[in-house]
């Protein structure tokens, strides 16, 4: 069985020996190696909530003025809000792989979306060590509820083979385009829903006047949330790791009607007809706001459950997004909502709008309410943070940096991040590297382009002024980093970098 954690014992050792060593390791952690206190209390529960295609500027606590997000704004007020937090990659699957394995995109196994028929995506390998495996071997119950996208049922990437004892939700990203799917997966078994043939893509037929065909009887996000809450209740008496990769606000646009009705009718003079993908909607702007509102409401329900069970004070909660907002397909109008604030780019882009995302962390008793940090963190940092917290050894191939010192109010103890690099095989092939406040971008690699752009994010967060001609030494350094800060990829080769 794979694990980098010091709790491992050879398979021929008696079970009581493993339990004894596990208890000793946890006790040692309670004496200062982890987040336990000196009294030996149990380690904190870990909750990671990941939105799907949520933009940096789409929450009130990040400046959003049209969409109401009271639960997430309250979470920010109760804890820490990062202003320079990054996802793992600008699209779903590679970003989730980075988050769960602690390997940044230039080193990751998965560097683009790739569907595997009949249902699933390119899988994580058996050799991958995930965050779930790491905390499971430190004594945590583990459960994932939502959209997976890292391997089909029965493959090496099956969530039940990657450290999650419980999985409930969508295995396949394409299937998650419909909020009323025919089925969801529960630990390798299909759970059939009362939703016959509700599509995630389609248009109104000639003469069709209503939208009833695009709604079903069982709303998948509600079923997934109920399962997640059941997991928390079932494991309230022991340390647990709850991973909730939401489907909201990723399209198709099929939000609850009561949330749509909360927004002004004058927003939407023209219905969306489905011409730019996904399903039509009579009020697309209100519909999109409602999808974010649904996400916010579900976050609020999970936080309320922690309060109800008396777990909030001993639970570390992380909220982020897998990438920036979608690029105005499916009826979405990101300009109307200023979805990335002042940032350039959307999903699929290594400009800031595609990769800088909300990052909120709450840990009562450790993080002062209302804290704001401009530290540069990224998805690959979550695994080493949790490894340090539970007293586990970080996998040798993880290149993330623990931000636990920041959570404990001692940011000066965190090693300085000199470089933050991204590599993305999709959308023409792209690379980016942040060097302090300067950021270099290389696009259209698969088309033979090699001109590097350079921006100063401190003075120009919108990446509007290319400084490449004025800073040839920084451009040269970026070119060297593009070549050196990566590992070869046979599955997702990049022109000019892989044979």
ChimeraX attribute file (.defattr): number of C-alpha atoms within 10 A of each C-alpha:
attribute: neighborCount
match mode: 1-to-1
recipient: residues
	/A:1	8
	/A:2	15
	/A:3	21
	/A:4	17
	/A:5	21
	/A:6	16
	/A:7	22
	/A:8	15
	/A:9	15
	/A:10	8
	/A:11	9
	/A:12	6
	/A:13	9
	/A:14	10
	/A:15	10
	/A:16	9
	/A:17	11
	/A:18	16
	/A:19	14
	/A:20	11
	/A:21	15
	/A:22	19
	/A:23	15
	/A:24	13
	/A:25	19
	/A:26	23
	/A:27	21
	/A:28	16
	/A:29	23
	/A:30	21
	/A:31	15
	/A:32	14
	/A:33	17
	/A:34	21
	/A:35	21
	/A:36	22
	/A:37	14
	/A:38	12
	/A:39	9
	/A:40	14
	/A:41	13
	/A:42	17
	/A:43	26
	/A:44	24
	/A:45	23
	/A:46	20
	/A:47	22
	/A:48	17
	/A:49	21
	/A:50	25
	/A:51	27
	/A:52	25
	/A:53	26
	/A:54	27
	/A:55	32
	/A:56	34
	/A:57	25
	/A:58	27
	/A:59	25
	/A:60	18
	/A:61	20
	/A:62	20
	/A:63	14
	/A:64	18
	/A:65	14
	/A:66	15
	/A:67	18
	/A:68	19
	/A:69	23
	/A:70	17
	/A:71	21
	/A:72	22
	/A:73	17
	/A:74	15
	/A:75	23
	/A:76	24
	/A:77	19
	/A:78	19
	/A:79	24
	/A:80	23
	/A:81	25
	/A:82	20
	/A:83	19
	/A:84	17
	/A:85	22
	/A:86	30
	/A:87	30
	/A:88	34
	/A:89	34
	/A:90	33
	/A:91	29
	/A:92	25
	/A:93	26
	/A:94	28
	/A:95	28
	/A:96	26
	/A:97	28
	/A:98	31
	/A:99	25
	/A:100	22
	/A:101	29
	/A:102	30
	/A:103	26
	/A:104	31
	/A:105	29
	/A:106	26
	/A:107	21
	/A:108	26
	/A:109	24
	/A:110	27
	/A:111	30
	/A:112	24
	/A:113	20
	/A:114	19
	/A:115	19
	/A:116	13
	/A:117	10
	/A:118	8
	/A:119	16
	/A:120	24
	/A:121	24
	/A:122	24
	/A:123	23
	/A:124	25
	/A:125	17
	/A:126	14
	/A:127	11
	/A:128	21
	/A:129	25
	/A:130	26
	/A:131	24
	/A:132	26
	/A:133	24
	/A:134	29
	/A:135	26
	/A:136	21
	/A:137	20
	/A:138	23
	/A:139	19
	/A:140	22
	/A:141	24
	/A:142	24
	/A:143	25
	/A:144	27
	/A:145	28
	/A:146	29
	/A:147	29
	/A:148	29
	/A:149	30
	/A:150	30
	/A:151	26
	/A:152	25
	/A:153	21
	/A:154	11
	/A:155	18
	/A:156	19
	/A:157	22
	/A:158	25
	/A:159	29
	/A:160	21
	/A:161	17
	/A:162	23
	/A:163	23
	/A:164	23
	/A:165	16
	/A:166	19
	/A:167	25
	/A:168	26
	/A:169	29
	/A:170	30
	/A:171	26
	/A:172	24
	/A:173	21
	/A:174	14
	/A:175	20
	/A:176	24
	/A:177	21
	/A:178	27
	/A:179	27
	/A:180	27
	/A:181	25
	/A:182	20
	/A:183	19
	/A:184	25
	/A:185	18
	/A:186	17
	/A:187	17
	/A:188	17
	/A:189	11
	/A:190	15
	/A:191	13
	/A:192	12
	/A:193	17
	/A:194	14
	/A:195	18
	/A:196	15
	/A:197	14
	/A:198	19
	/A:199	22
	/A:200	23
	/A:201	19
	/A:202	18
	/A:203	19
	/A:204	18
	/A:205	8
	/A:206	6
	/A:207	6
	/A:208	10
	/A:209	8
	/A:210	11
	/A:211	13
	/A:212	9
	/A:213	14
	/A:214	23
	/A:215	21
	/A:216	21
	/A:217	12
	/A:218	16
	/A:219	19
	/A:220	24
	/A:221	23
	/A:222	13
	/A:223	16
	/A:224	23
	/A:225	21
	/A:226	15
	/A:227	21
	/A:228	24
	/A:229	16
	/A:230	12
	/A:231	20
	/A:232	24
	/A:233	13
	/A:234	12
	/A:235	15
	/A:236	16
	/A:237	11
	/A:238	14
	/A:239	22
	/A:240	24
	/A:241	26
	/A:242	25
	/A:243	22
	/A:244	24
	/A:245	23
	/A:246	26
	/A:247	27
	/A:248	29
	/A:249	24
	/A:250	22
	/A:251	26
	/A:252	29
	/A:253	28
	/A:254	28
	/A:255	26
	/A:256	15
	/A:257	11
	/A:258	10
	/A:259	18
	/A:260	22
	/A:261	13
	/A:262	13
	/A:263	19
	/A:264	11
	/A:265	12
	/A:266	10
	/A:267	12
	/A:268	15
	/A:269	11
	/A:270	12
	/A:271	13
	/A:272	20
	/A:273	18
	/A:274	18
	/A:275	15
	/A:276	16
	/A:277	17
	/A:278	22
	/A:279	26
	/A:280	25
	/A:281	26
	/A:282	16
	/A:283	22
	/A:284	24
	/A:285	26
	/A:286	25
	/A:287	24
	/A:288	29
	/A:289	25
	/A:290	27
	/A:291	24
	/A:292	24
	/A:293	26
	/A:294	22
	/A:295	23
	/A:296	20
	/A:297	17
	/A:298	19
	/A:299	23
	/A:300	18
	/A:301	15
	/A:302	18
	/A:303	18
	/A:304	15
	/A:305	16
	/A:306	19
	/A:307	12
	/A:308	10
	/A:309	12
	/A:310	12
	/A:311	18
	/A:312	19
	/A:313	15
	/A:314	19
	/A:315	20
	/A:316	22
	/A:317	21
	/A:318	20
	/A:319	21
	/A:320	23
	/A:321	29
	/A:322	33
	/A:323	33
	/A:324	36
	/A:325	30
	/A:326	24
	/A:327	17
	/A:328	14
	/A:329	15
	/A:330	24
	/A:331	26
	/A:332	22
	/A:333	16
	/A:334	21
	/A:335	11
	/A:336	10
	/A:337	19
	/A:338	18
	/A:339	24
	/A:340	28
	/A:341	18
	/A:342	15
	/A:343	23
	/A:344	16
	/A:345	21
	/A:346	27
	/A:347	24
	/A:348	24
	/A:349	26
	/A:350	30
	/A:351	26
	/A:352	26
	/A:353	29
	/A:354	30
	/A:355	31
	/A:356	31
	/A:357	30
	/A:358	28
	/A:359	23
	/A:360	25
	/A:361	23
	/A:362	27
	/A:363	23
	/A:364	16
	/A:365	11
	/A:366	15
	/A:367	18
	/A:368	17
	/A:369	18
	/A:370	14
	/A:371	18
	/A:372	15
	/A:373	15
	/A:374	10
	/A:375	16
	/A:376	20
	/A:377	23
	/A:378	25
	/A:379	28
	/A:380	28
	/A:381	25
	/A:382	23
	/A:383	29
	/A:384	25
	/A:385	19
	/A:386	21
	/A:387	22
	/A:388	19
	/A:389	20
	/A:390	26
	/A:391	26
	/A:392	24
	/A:393	15
	/A:394	24
	/A:395	21
	/A:396	9
	/A:397	14
	/A:398	19
	/A:399	17
	/A:400	24
	/A:401	20
	/A:402	22
	/A:403	24
	/A:404	22
	/A:405	15
	/A:406	17
	/A:407	21
	/A:408	15
	/A:409	13
	/A:410	11
	/A:411	15
	/A:412	9
	/A:413	12
	/A:414	14
	/A:415	11
	/A:416	12
	/A:417	14
	/A:418	10
	/A:419	16
	/A:420	18
	/A:421	22
	/A:422	24
	/A:423	27
	/A:424	29
	/A:425	22
	/A:426	20
	/A:427	16
	/A:428	16
	/A:429	22
	/A:430	22
	/A:431	25
	/A:432	27
	/A:433	23
	/A:434	21
	/A:435	18
	/A:436	15
	/A:437	15
	/A:438	19
	/A:439	25
	/A:440	26
	/A:441	25
	/A:442	22
	/A:443	22
	/A:444	17
	/A:445	21
	/A:446	17
	/A:447	10
	/A:448	12
	/A:449	14
	/A:450	14
	/A:451	14
	/A:452	19
	/A:453	19
	/A:454	27
	/A:455	22
	/A:456	20
	/A:457	18
	/A:458	10
	/A:459	11
	/A:460	15
	/A:461	18
	/A:462	19
	/A:463	22
	/A:464	13
	/A:465	14
	/A:466	16
	/A:467	19
	/A:468	17
	/A:469	11
	/A:470	10
	/A:471	12
	/A:472	12
	/A:473	11
	/A:474	17
	/A:475	22
	/A:476	13
	/A:477	13
	/A:478	28
	/A:479	20
	/A:480	11
	/A:481	16
	/A:482	21
	/A:483	13
	/A:484	11
	/A:485	17
	/A:486	17
	/A:487	14
	/A:488	15
	/A:489	17
	/A:490	10
	/A:491	11
	/A:492	18
	/A:493	15
	/A:494	22
	/A:495	15
	/A:496	11
	/A:497	14
	/A:498	12
	/A:499	9
